Amino acid sequence: MAKKILCGGGLMERHRLLQGLFNEWSRQWLIPTTGANTMAEITALTELQQMNLDILRLVQSDTAAAEKAIAFVAGSKLNFELFKDQLVLAQGEGTALARAEEAIREAKEALDLFTAGA
């Protein structure tokens, strides 16, 4: 069959032969799609999980800094946006934890602008 693919036949015939070989190979080697070998369905992240993951990434996976930031943000998009903005401005601090603490302090001050008079 390899000789036929390489030497003779038209392009369509070669395509069909190669596709047949691939289909046969895939039936033999692909992982079954049913039964005990199937993988669990991938679940999407909730908005809160995504926000917390973003916080963890922003503080360079420092879990102590992430814990404080997550407690401050508490699922509030406004708090999250203020924290992100202030974290950028706190880059002069030495550690991720110090940057997060400074960002939280500054974000709390900025948050007063949104709650004053409400």
Residue pairs with C-beta under 8 A, 6 or more apart in sequence:
1 17
1 21
4 17
5 14
5 17
5 18
9 17
31 37
32 38
45 53
48 75
51 73
51 75
51 77
51 80
52 66
52 70
54 80
55 66
55 69
55 70
55 73
55 80
55 83
56 63
56 66
58 69
58 84
58 87
59 65
59 66
59 69
59 87
59 96
59 97
59 99
59 100
60 96
62 95
62 96
62 97
62 100
64 97
65 95
65 96
65 97
65 99
65 100
65 101
66 100
68 97
68 100
68 101
68 104
69 83
69 100
69 103
69 104
72 79
72 83
72 104
72 107
72 108
73 79
73 80
73 83
78 111
78 114
79 107
79 111
82 107
82 110
82 111
83 103
83 104
83 107
85 107
85 110
86 102
86 103
86 104
86 106
86 107
86 110
87 99
87 100
87 103
89 103
89 106
90 98
90 99
90 100
90 102
90 103
90 106
91 99
93 99
93 101
93 102
